[in-house]
Amino acid sequence: MFYDRLKELCDIRNTTPTTVCRMIGVNSTTVSHWKNRGSTPNARTVRALADYFNMSIEELLYGSETERNDPHKLLKDRIDGMTPEELERFESMFRLMFPEKFEE
């Protein structure tokens, strides 16, 4: 989700998404929609945020090349978006594939 990426970048700078967005002219209701509805900003806002964080639009949206290719981050991002039922199925499959990870 876009909001998660924005939050991550804000945390690095010790600020909040709402504070950053106010600085570029985006209201808190819009930020709330990104967070709660999973919506994404328009092109003008993406450009303004990329400029604020001093990075390319691609870097803003997707992270650095290293982050995009990091299998741990990719897996974590996908797991974070799963429903409880999907997580249960994932864990069952993981246990079957890697039983040694669950030995005590």
C-alpha contacts under 8 A as a table, 3 or more apart, distances in Angstrom:
res1	aa1	res2	aa2	distance
1	M	4	D	5.52
1	M	5	R	6.87
1	M	38	G	6.07
2	F	5	R	5.32
2	F	6	L	6.31
2	F	34	W	6.86
2	F	38	G	7.18
2	F	39	S	7.56
2	F	40	T	6.07
2	F	61	L	6.94
3	Y	6	L	4.99
3	Y	7	K	6.02
3	Y	31	V	7.78
3	Y	34	W	5.49
3	Y	35	K	5.28
3	Y	38	G	7.31
3	Y	40	T	7.84
4	D	7	K	5.06
4	D	8	E	6.15
4	D	35	K	7.67
5	R	8	E	5.08
5	R	9	L	6.34
5	R	60	L	7.57
5	R	61	L	7.08
5	R	62	Y	7.91
6	L	9	L	5.20
6	L	10	C	6.15
6	L	17	P	6.43
6	L	60	L	7.87
7	K	10	C	5.00
7	K	11	D	6.02
7	K	16	T	6.84
7	K	17	P	5.91
8	E	11	D	5.17
8	E	12	I	6.47
9	L	12	I	5.27
9	L	13	R	6.68
9	L	53	F	7.84
10	C	13	R	5.10
10	C	14	N	6.02
10	C	15	T	5.06
10	C	16	T	5.38
10	C	17	P	6.10
10	C	20	V	7.73
11	D	14	N	4.86
11	D	15	T	5.96
11	D	16	T	6.90
12	I	15	T	7.82
15	T	19	T	6.72
15	T	20	V	7.22
16	T	19	T	5.24
16	T	20	V	6.33
17	P	20	V	5.21
17	P	21	C	5.99
17	P	31	V	7.22
18	T	21	C	5.13
18	T	22	R	6.09
18	T	27	N	7.66
18	T	28	S	5.77
18	T	31	V	6.48
19	T	22	R	5.24
19	T	23	M	6.44
20	V	23	M	5.17
20	V	24	I	6.68
21	C	24	I	5.17
21	C	25	G	6.12
21	C	26	V	4.88
21	C	27	N	6.76
21	C	28	S	7.52
21	C	31	V	7.49
21	C	49	L	7.86
22	R	25	G	5.00
22	R	26	V	5.25
22	R	27	N	5.99
22	R	28	S	7.38
23	M	26	V	7.55
24	I	45	T	7.85
24	I	48	A	6.56
24	I	49	L	7.48
26	V	30	T	6.79
26	V	31	V	7.56
26	V	45	T	7.74
27	N	30	T	5.62
27	N	31	V	6.78
28	S	31	V	4.97
28	S	32	S	6.09
29	T	32	S	4.95
29	T	33	H	6.32
30	T	33	H	5.06
30	T	34	W	6.48
31	V	34	W	5.12
31	V	35	K	6.36
32	S	35	K	5.03
32	S	36	N	5.90
32	S	37	R	7.82
33	H	36	N	5.25
33	H	37	R	5.08
33	H	38	G	6.67
33	H	39	S	6.04
34	W	37	R	5.77
34	W	38	G	4.90
34	W	39	S	4.56
34	W	40	T	5.74
34	W	41	P	7.49
35	K	38	G	5.69
35	K	39	S	7.49
41	P	45	T	5.87
41	P	46	V	6.17
42	N	45	T	5.43
42	N	46	V	6.28
43	A	46	V	5.06
43	A	47	R	6.17
44	R	47	R	5.21
44	R	48	A	6.23
45	T	48	A	4.97
45	T	49	L	6.08
46	V	49	L	5.15
46	V	50	A	6.09
46	V	57	I	6.77
46	V	60	L	7.96
47	R	50	A	5.09
47	R	51	D	6.16
47	R	57	I	6.39
48	A	51	D	5.08
48	A	52	Y	6.10
49	L	52	Y	4.89
49	L	53	F	6.17
49	L	60	L	7.69
50	A	53	F	5.24
50	A	54	N	5.82
50	A	55	M	5.16
50	A	56	S	5.75
50	A	57	I	5.44
50	A	59	E	7.99
50	A	60	L	5.79
51	D	54	N	4.76
51	D	55	M	6.28
51	D	56	S	7.62
52	Y	55	M	7.93
53	F	60	L	7.91
55	M	59	E	6.11
55	M	60	L	6.44
56	S	59	E	5.10
56	S	60	L	6.20
57	I	60	L	5.00
57	I	61	L	6.13
58	E	61	L	5.20
58	E	62	Y	5.73
58	E	63	G	7.11
59	E	62	Y	5.30
59	E	63	G	4.44
59	E	64	S	5.35
59	E	65	E	7.98
60	L	63	G	5.83
62	Y	68	R	6.73
63	G	66	T	7.91
63	G	67	E	5.75
63	G	68	R	6.28
64	S	67	E	5.15
64	S	68	R	6.25
65	E	68	R	5.13
65	E	69	N	6.23
66	T	69	N	5.22
66	T	70	D	6.04
67	E	70	D	5.13
67	E	73	K	6.82
68	R	73	K	7.70
68	R	74	L	7.02
69	N	74	L	7.50
70	D	73	K	5.41
70	D	74	L	6.22
71	P	74	L	5.01
71	P	75	L	6.01
72	H	75	L	5.24
72	H	76	K	6.03
73	K	76	K	5.00
73	K	77	D	5.98
74	L	77	D	5.22
74	L	78	R	6.34
75	L	78	R	5.17
75	L	79	I	6.09
76	K	79	I	5.06
76	K	80	D	5.99
77	D	80	D	5.20
77	D	81	G	6.64
78	R	81	G	5.40
78	R	82	M	6.78
79	I	82	M	5.32
79	I	87	L	7.17
82	M	85	E	7.85
82	M	86	E	5.60
82	M	87	L	5.96
83	T	86	E	5.13
83	T	87	L	6.19
84	P	87	L	5.04
84	P	88	E	6.21
85	E	88	E	5.12
85	E	89	R	6.37
86	E	89	R	5.11
86	E	90	F	6.03
87	L	90	F	4.93
87	L	91	E	6.05
88	E	91	E	5.18
88	E	92	S	6.24
89	R	92	S	5.12
89	R	93	M	6.20
90	F	93	M	5.17
90	F	94	F	6.00
91	E	94	F	4.92
91	E	95	R	6.01
92	S	95	R	5.17
92	S	96	L	6.36
93	M	96	L	5.14
93	M	97	M	6.22
94	F	97	M	5.09
94	F	98	F	5.84
94	F	99	P	7.74
95	R	98	F	5.27
95	R	99	P	5.03
95	R	101	K	7.59
95	R	102	F	7.01
96	L	99	P	5.84
98	F	101	K	5.73
98	F	102	F	7.66
99	P	102	F	5.50
99	P	103	E	6.78
100	E	103	E	5.24
